[in-house]
Amino acid sequence: MGSIEMEARCYGVRFEADGADLFVELHAQDTLNRQQVLERVVAILEDRHGMAVSQNELGAMTRVVHSDGSTLLAWLSISGNSIRQSLDDEGLDEILTCLAFLAFPPVVETSAICTDGKVTPLN
């Protein structure tokens, strides 16, 4: 019996802050709702099994690995500037604090990106 390979979905969370935005990108095989995405981000940030900085044409991003192998990317973007900057432990803790205590900044956006590039907001 052959298994059907599900395509990973890309979920994004943006935290709007004064002068800069914090971003998290999560890839998952599952179809997740907003609450599930936020819970999974919290779980990965609480159990940082490994961290590395990835560099590409968009800038630097922090890759965080959970002990179960799931990963997320996190970065900072100064308002008006599209270049990404990696986050250190302090920056990741700031995201975790917002999520864990539900003390969200004024605007939190969650979205899913389909393979065709279409972005869908999550409720």
C-alpha positions as CSV (number, residue, x, y, z in Angstrom):
1,M,0.0,0.0,0.0
2,G,1.6,3.3,-1.1
3,S,1.4,6.3,1.1
4,I,0.2,9.7,-0.1
5,E,2.9,12.4,0.4
6,M,1.2,15.5,1.7
7,E,2.8,18.8,0.7
8,A,4.0,21.0,3.5
9,R,2.2,24.2,4.1
10,C,3.9,27.4,5.1
11,Y,2.4,29.4,8.0
12,G,3.4,32.9,8.9
13,V,3.0,35.0,12.1
14,R,3.8,38.7,12.2
15,F,4.0,40.7,15.3
16,E,3.7,44.5,14.7
17,A,5.9,46.5,17.0
18,D,7.1,50.1,17.1
19,G,9.6,50.6,14.4
20,A,10.1,46.9,13.6
21,D,8.2,43.7,13.0
22,L,9.0,40.3,14.3
23,F,8.2,37.3,12.0
24,V,7.9,33.6,12.4
25,E,7.5,31.1,9.6
26,L,6.4,27.5,10.3
27,H,6.2,24.6,7.8
28,A,3.8,21.8,8.6
29,Q,2.3,18.8,6.8
30,D,-1.0,19.4,8.7
31,T,-3.8,21.9,8.0
32,L,-3.7,24.1,11.1
33,N,-6.0,26.8,12.4
34,R,-4.7,30.0,14.0
35,Q,-4.7,28.6,17.6
36,Q,-2.8,25.5,16.5
37,V,-0.2,27.5,14.7
38,L,0.4,29.7,17.7
39,E,0.6,26.6,20.0
40,R,3.1,24.9,17.8
41,V,5.3,28.1,17.7
42,V,5.2,28.2,21.5
43,A,6.2,24.5,21.7
44,I,9.2,24.9,19.4
45,L,10.4,28.1,21.1
46,E,10.1,26.5,24.5
47,D,12.2,23.5,23.5
48,R,15.0,24.9,21.4
49,H,16.9,21.8,20.6
50,G,19.2,23.7,18.1
51,M,19.5,27.2,16.6
52,A,21.4,28.3,13.5
53,V,21.5,31.5,11.4
54,S,20.6,31.1,7.7
55,Q,21.5,33.6,5.1
56,N,19.9,34.1,1.7
57,E,19.0,37.0,-0.6
58,L,16.3,38.2,1.8
59,G,18.8,38.6,4.7
60,A,19.5,36.6,7.8
61,M,17.0,34.4,9.6
62,T,17.2,32.3,12.8
63,R,16.3,28.6,12.3
64,V,15.0,27.0,15.5
65,V,14.8,23.2,15.7
66,H,12.5,21.4,18.2
67,S,13.6,18.1,19.8
68,D,11.0,16.3,17.6
69,G,12.6,17.7,14.5
70,S,10.1,20.4,13.6
71,T,11.5,23.7,12.8
72,L,10.6,27.4,12.3
73,L,12.3,30.5,11.0
74,A,12.3,33.7,12.9
75,W,13.5,37.2,11.9
76,L,13.2,40.9,12.5
77,S,12.5,43.5,9.9
78,I,12.9,47.2,10.5
79,S,9.8,49.0,9.3
80,G,10.3,50.3,5.8
81,N,13.2,47.9,5.2
82,S,12.7,44.5,3.5
83,I,16.0,43.1,4.7
84,R,15.6,40.3,7.3
85,Q,17.8,40.2,10.5
86,S,18.3,37.1,12.6
87,L,17.0,37.0,16.2
88,D,19.1,35.9,19.2
89,D,17.7,34.1,22.3
90,E,16.5,37.4,23.6
91,G,14.4,38.1,20.5
92,L,13.0,34.6,20.5
93,D,12.1,35.0,24.2
94,E,10.2,38.2,23.4
95,I,8.1,36.3,20.9
96,L,7.6,33.4,23.3
97,T,6.5,35.8,26.1
98,C,3.9,37.4,23.8
99,L,2.5,34.1,22.9
100,A,2.7,32.3,26.2
101,F,0.9,35.0,28.1
102,L,-1.3,36.1,25.3
103,A,0.0,39.6,25.7
104,F,0.0,40.1,21.9
105,P,1.2,43.3,20.4
106,P,-1.6,45.4,18.9
107,V,-1.6,43.5,15.6
108,V,-0.9,39.7,15.1
109,E,-1.5,38.3,11.7
110,T,-1.4,34.5,10.8
111,S,-1.6,33.2,7.3
112,A,-1.1,30.1,5.2
113,I,0.8,30.2,1.9
114,C,-0.4,27.7,-0.8
115,T,1.9,26.2,-3.4
116,D,0.4,28.6,-6.0
117,G,1.6,31.5,-3.8
118,K,-1.9,32.5,-2.6
119,V,-1.9,33.8,1.0
120,T,-4.9,32.9,3.1
121,P,-5.5,34.6,6.5
122,L,-6.2,32.1,9.4
123,N,-9.0,32.7,11.8
